[in-house]
């Protein structure tokens, strides 16, 4: 938002602007490598929980890159099995629908994800779920894409005990089984707004750390 009144640049502060940007980027690189979950504690996590409830997602994750864009790691998740993979699971940043959002910089809404050959199924396999619907929204910090927010609606494999193989179409589900609904255009827009606000909150946190002031 522009300044709401005429003003001349502050020469003293302008001279420090470039140094501030450089130092902020250094701090961001370090925290992504060493303590990425600390970016999401408190208010950022509360914002995400509220947004995920609003779109009726089963759960959501924040994926961040600790190595400059080679891999993505889930650093936050609100699902019941979060402890089993948050901070430990990794995938190449170019893989799957999450990787596509990261590398392209574009948000997407996908339905029938478990049928999609682009999906990286390693996490689903380890958690015993099928991802049915998914939102993937790039997360930008300090002006650069540093990760992805995902929201999902899931099918529990335990609910389909007679399913013998990975389903390739709806016809593979048992008669009468109804998968979850897809996400709407409004749901995607809500998560894009959430990603924008989350990025600003994290940028503010980085500035506070850098200047040794309270948030």
C-alpha positions in Angstrom: 0.0 0.0 0.0 1.5 3.4 -0.9 2.1 6.1 1.7 -1.2 8.0 2.2 0.5 11.5 2.2 3.3 13.3 0.4 6.7 12.6 1.8 10.4 12.8 0.7 12.6 9.8 1.1 14.5 9.6 4.4 18.1 9.8 3.2 19.6 8.1 6.3 17.1 5.2 6.1 17.4 4.8 2.4 21.1 4.3 2.7 20.5 1.4 5.0 17.8 -0.2 2.9 20.1 -2.3 0.7 22.1 -3.5 3.8 18.9 -4.5 5.5 17.7 -6.5 2.5 21.1 -8.3 2.3 21.1 -9.2 6.0 17.5 -10.3 5.9 18.3 -12.7 3.0 21.2 -14.1 5.0 19.0 -14.7 8.0 16.4 -16.3 5.8 18.9 -18.7 4.2 20.2 -19.7 7.6 16.9 -20.3 9.3 15.6 -22.3 6.3 18.6 -24.6 6.7 18.7 -24.9 10.4 15.4 -24.0 12.1 12.6 -23.7 9.4 9.8 -24.7 11.8 10.5 -21.6 13.9 9.2 -19.4 11.1 5.7 -20.8 11.6 5.3 -20.9 15.4 2.6 -18.8 17.0 0.5 -16.5 14.8 1.5 -18.0 11.4 0.4 -21.4 12.6 -2.9 -20.0 14.0 -3.6 -18.3 10.6 -3.0 -21.5 8.8 -5.3 -23.5 11.1 -8.1 -21.0 10.6 -7.7 -21.0 6.8 -7.7 -24.8 6.7 -10.8 -25.0 8.8 -12.5 -22.4 6.6 -12.0 -24.5 3.4 -12.8 -27.8 5.2 -9.4 -29.4 4.4 -8.6 -32.6 6.2 -5.1 -31.2 6.8 -2.5 -28.9 5.4 1.3 -28.6 5.2 3.9 -26.0 4.7 6.8 -27.2 2.5 10.1 -25.2 2.6 13.3 -25.6 0.8 16.4 -25.8 3.1 18.9 -26.0 0.3 18.2 -23.2 -2.2 15.5 -25.0 -4.2 16.8 -28.6 -4.6 14.5 -30.3 -2.2 11.2 -29.6 -0.3 10.6 -30.6 3.3 7.3 -30.4 5.2 8.0 -28.1 8.2 4.5 -27.8 9.5 1.4 -30.0 9.3 -1.8 -30.1 11.4 -2.7 -33.8 10.7 -2.7 -36.6 13.2 0.5 -38.2 11.8 2.5 -34.9 11.5 5.2 -36.1 13.9 6.1 -39.0 11.6 7.1 -36.9 8.7 7.4 -33.2 9.5 11.1 -32.2 9.3 12.2 -35.6 8.1 10.4 -36.4 4.8 12.1 -34.9 1.7 11.3 -34.9 -2.0 13.0 -33.3 -5.0 11.7 -29.8 -5.6 10.7 -30.7 -9.2 8.6 -33.7 -8.2 4.9 -34.1 -7.9 2.1 -31.5 -7.8 3.8 -29.7 -4.9 7.0 -29.4 -6.8 5.2 -28.1 -9.9 3.7 -25.3 -7.8 7.2 -24.5 -6.4 9.0 -24.5 -9.7 6.3 -22.7 -11.7 5.3 -20.2 -9.1 1.6 -20.8 -9.9 -1.1 -22.0 -7.5 -3.2 -25.0 -8.6 -6.3 -26.9 -7.5 -6.3 -30.6 -8.4 -9.0 -33.3 -8.1 -8.7 -37.1 -8.2 -5.0 -36.6 -7.3 -4.5 -40.3 -6.6 -5.1 -41.0 -10.3 -2.6 -38.4 -11.4 0.7 -39.9 -12.6 2.5 -36.6 -11.6 1.8 -37.2 -7.9 4.6 -38.2 -5.7 3.0 -41.0 -3.8 5.7 -41.8 -1.3 4.2 -39.8 1.5 0.7 -41.1 0.9 2.0 -44.7 0.9 3.8 -44.1 4.3 0.7 -42.6 5.9 -1.8 -45.1 4.5 -3.9 -42.5 2.6 -5.0 -41.5 -0.9 -4.9 -37.8 -1.6 -8.2 -37.0 -3.4 -8.2 -33.2 -3.7 -5.3 -30.8 -3.3 -4.5 -27.1 -3.3 -0.9 -26.1 -3.8 0.0 -22.4 -3.4 3.6 -21.0 -3.6 4.9 -19.3 -0.5 7.0 -16.2 -1.1 9.4 -14.9 1.5 11.5 -11.8 1.0 10.3 -11.6 -2.6 11.4 -15.2 -3.5 9.5 -18.5 -3.7 10.8 -20.5 -0.7 8.1 -23.1 -0.4 4.5 -24.3 -0.9 1.4 -24.4 1.2 -0.7 -27.5 0.5 -4.2 -28.4 1.6 -5.7 -31.8 1.1 -8.8 -33.9 1.3 -8.0 -37.5 2.0 -9.3 -41.0 1.6 -8.1 -43.4 4.4 -6.9 -46.7 2.9 -8.2 -48.5 6.0 -11.7 -47.5 4.8 -11.2 -49.5 1.6 -10.0 -52.9 3.0 -10.9 -54.7 -0.2 -8.9 -52.4 -2.5 -6.1 -54.6 -3.8 -4.1 -52.0 -5.8 -3.5 -48.4 -6.5 -6.8 -47.1 -8.0 -6.5 -45.7 -11.5 -10.1 -44.5 -11.8 -13.4 -44.2 -9.8 -14.3 -47.7 -11.1 -11.7 -49.2 -8.9 -13.5 -48.0 -5.7 -16.0 -50.4 -4.1 -19.7 -49.9 -5.2 -21.4 -47.1 -3.3 -18.1 -45.5 -2.1 -18.3 -41.7 -2.4 -14.9 -39.8 -2.4 -14.6 -36.4 -0.8 -15.7 -33.3 -2.7 -13.2 -31.3 -4.7 -12.0 -27.8 -3.6 -13.7 -24.8 -5.1 -12.3 -21.8 -6.9 -13.1 -19.8 -3.8 -11.1 -22.3 -1.7 -8.1 -21.7 -3.9 -8.5 -17.9 -3.7 -8.7 -18.2 0.1 -5.5 -20.1 0.3 -3.7 -17.7 -2.0 -4.7 -14.9 0.3 -3.5 -16.9 3.3 -0.2 -17.5 1.6 0.3 -13.8 1.0 -0.5 -12.9 4.6 1.7 -15.7 5.9 4.6 -14.4 3.8 4.2 -11.0 5.3 4.1 -12.3 8.8 7.2 -14.3 8.3 9.0 -11.4 6.7 8.0 -9.3 9.7 9.4 -12.0 12.0 12.7 -12.0 10.1 13.0 -8.2 10.5 12.3 -8.4 14.2 15.0 -11.1 14.7 17.4 -9.1 12.6 16.9 -5.9 14.6 16.6 -7.7 18.0 13.1 -6.4 18.7 9.9 -8.1 19.8 7.2 -9.0 17.3 
